[in-house]
Amino acid sequence: MKVLMYYSNSDVRVEEMPVPSIGNGELLVKTEASGICGSDVMEWYRIKKAPRVLGHEITGEIVEVGSDVTKYKVGDRVFVSHHVPCNTCYYCLNGYHTACETLHRTNFDPGGFAEYIRIPEINVDRGVYVLPDEMTYEEGTFIEPLACVIRGQRLARLRPGQTVFVIGSGISGLIHVALARALGAGRIIASDLNEFRMKAAAQFGADAVVNAGENIEERLLELNEGRLANLVIVCAGALSASTAALQCVDRGGTVLYFAVPEPEVMVPVPMNDLWRNEITLMTSYGASPLDLENAMKLIASKRVNLEGMVTHRLGFEQGGYGFQLVADARDSIKVLFQPHKK
C-alpha cells in the first residue's frame, strides 16, 4: 500500500509499506479521507520522531474484522480516534482524559496518511465511531478537530452573550468561531495577518475581523463598545499572539491557550494585573470521548457551520504540496488527502 512518509515539512514522500495484518480484536480500515492537522506541520514537534507516517483526522470503511470483534462489521463507515484513554486512572475519573498516560501512548498503525490502517484492540474498544448515514467521509474528518474545540470552550465555560476574541484564523480558529456562534456567543471578533483567512473568519461567523498587525487592543475596544473580551482564544503559536491575548481580556475574563509557542519559549505574564482583575489563564489539549460524541452530533445536525472549510482535496502524489499549503498558512483552510480517489 502507499503511505506518505514524513521526514520534514519540506520532505514528504510517497512510499510503499505492506498492508498491516490484524489480530483477533482488531480492525483493518480503508482510509477514504484524512485531514492535515496544524499539529502535523509543527516541525519542532514532529521531526524528533521522523521518519513516520502522520495523520489522525481520518474516516474510512472497515474492510477486515478480527474474529473477536462483534460490534463492527465489514462495510461500516467509521471515524477512528487515534488516542484513547484508559477511563480508569485518576485523571480519567476526574475528567482529565487528555492527561491520561494511555491516551498519550495509543495510536493506530501506521498513521492516517496511509491507504489502510490497523486499528488496535484498545482503539476498537473505545475509539471507533460509526458515521451516521447522512454524514460524508469528508464531514467526518472534522470530528476530531471539532471535538478538541468543544473541549476547549467547555473548559473555558463559554456562556451565551459573551464576547469572544479569537487570535489566529487558521482551521482551529475558524472552528472556534463557528462553534462559538452555534453556542450563542454575543459578539465574536477574530484576527489574523492573512487576508484570505480574515475573509474566511467573517464567512464562518465572526461579527468583525481585525488585522493582527494593528493595535488589536484598541480595535477590540472600538468594536466592543469600550470593553475587552470575556473569552480570548489563542489559536496561533507565535509568542506575539500569546502576549497580545493578555492585553485583550476583560476583567473577570478568561484566556484559553488552544495553541502555544515552542517548548523553549517562555511567555511573560503580568501576574499583578491578572491578580487585580481576576483573570483566568488556561489551556486545553485534545479531546475526550464525550467531546467526540458531541462533535458527531453537532456535525450530523449541521448546527456548526463547517461547509466550505475544505479548500483542497489531494491524492498522496501531492503530499508535499499539501503539507506546504498547511505550513505556509496562507491560501488554504482545510487540506484533505483522499488516497483512493481516482
C-alpha positions, 0 to 999 in steps of 0.5 A, spaced: 500 500 500 502 507 499 503 511 505 506 518 505 512 518 509 514 524 513 521 526 514 520 534 514 515 539 512 519 540 506 520 532 505 514 528 504 514 522 500 510 517 497 512 510 499 510 503 499 509 499 506 505 492 506 498 492 508 498 491 516 495 484 518 490 484 524 489 480 530 483 477 533 480 484 536 482 488 531 480 492 525 483 493 518 480 500 515 480 503 508 482 510 509 477 514 504 479 521 507 484 524 512 485 531 514 492 535 515 492 537 522 496 544 524 499 539 529 502 535 523 506 541 520 509 543 527 516 541 525 519 542 532 514 537 534 514 532 529 521 531 526 524 528 533 520 522 531 521 522 523 521 518 519 513 516 520 507 516 517 502 522 520 495 523 520 489 522 525 483 526 522 481 520 518 474 516 516 474 510 512 470 503 511 472 497 515 474 492 510 477 486 515 474 484 522 478 480 527 474 474 529 473 477 536 470 483 534 462 483 534 460 490 534 463 492 527 462 489 521 465 489 514 462 495 510 461 500 516 463 507 515 467 509 521 471 515 524 477 512 528 480 516 534 487 515 534 488 516 542 484 513 547 484 513 554 484 508 559 477 511 563 480 508 569 486 512 572 485 518 576 485 523 571 480 519 567 475 519 573 476 526 574 475 528 567 482 529 565 482 524 559 487 528 555 492 527 561 491 520 561 498 516 560 494 511 555 491 516 551 498 519 550 501 512 548 495 509 543 495 510 536 493 506 530 498 503 525 501 506 521 498 513 521 492 516 517 496 518 511 496 511 509 491 507 504 489 502 510 490 502 517 490 497 523 486 499 528 488 496 535 484 492 540 484 498 545 482 503 539 476 498 537 474 498 544 473 505 545 475 509 539 471 507 533 465 511 531 460 509 526 458 515 521 451 516 521 448 515 514 447 522 512 454 524 514 460 524 508 467 521 509 469 528 508 464 531 514 467 526 518 474 528 518 472 534 522 470 530 528 476 530 531 478 537 530 471 539 532 471 535 538 478 538 541 474 545 540 468 543 544 473 541 549 476 547 549 470 552 550 467 547 555 473 548 559 473 555 558 465 555 560 463 559 554 456 562 556 451 565 551 452 573 550 459 573 551 464 576 547 469 572 544 476 574 541 479 569 537 487 570 535 489 566 529 484 564 523 487 558 521 482 551 521 482 551 529 480 558 529 475 558 524 472 552 528 472 556 534 468 561 531 463 557 528 462 553 534 462 559 538 456 562 534 452 555 534 453 556 542 450 563 542 456 567 543 454 575 543 459 578 539 465 574 536 471 578 533 477 574 530 484 576 527 489 574 523 495 577 518 492 573 512 487 576 508 484 570 505 483 567 512 480 574 515 475 573 509 474 566 511 473 568 519 467 573 517 464 567 512 464 562 518 461 567 523 465 572 526 461 579 527 468 583 525 475 581 523 481 585 525 488 585 522 493 582 527 498 587 525 494 593 528 493 595 535 488 589 536 487 592 543 484 598 541 480 595 535 477 590 540 475 596 544 472 600 538 468 594 536 466 592 543 463 598 545 469 600 550 470 593 553 475 587 552 473 580 551 470 575 556 473 569 552 480 570 548 482 564 544 489 563 542 489 559 536 496 561 533 503 559 536 507 565 535 509 568 542 506 575 539 499 572 539 500 569 546 502 576 549 497 580 545 491 575 548 493 578 555 492 585 553 485 583 550 481 580 556 476 583 560 476 583 567 473 577 570 475 574 563 478 568 561 484 566 556 484 559 553 491 557 550 488 552 544 495 553 541 502 555 544 509 557 542 515 552 542 517 548 548 523 553 549 519 559 549 517 562 555 511 567 555 511 573 560 505 574 564 503 580 568 501 576 574 499 583 578 494 585 573 491 578 572 491 578 580 487 585 580 482 583 575 481 576 576 483 573 570 483 566 568 489 563 564 488 556 561 489 551 556 486 545 553 489 539 549 485 534 545 479 531 546 475 526 550 470 521 548 464 525 550 467 531 546 467 526 540 460 524 541 458 531 541 462 533 535 458 527 531 452 530 533 453 537 532 456 535 525 450 530 523 445 536 525 449 541 521 448 546 527 456 548 526 457 551 520 463 547 517 461 547 509 466 550 505 472 549 510 475 544 505 479 548 500 483 542 497 482 535 496 489 531 494 491 524 492 498 522 496 502 524 489 501 531 492 503 530 499 508 535 499 504 540 496 499 539 501 503 539 507 506 546 504 499 549 503 498 547 511 505 550 513 505 556 509 498 558 512 496 562 507 491 560 501 488 554 504 483 552 510 482 545 510 487 540 506 484 533 505 488 527 502 483 522 499 488 516 497 483 512 493 480 517 489 481 516 482 
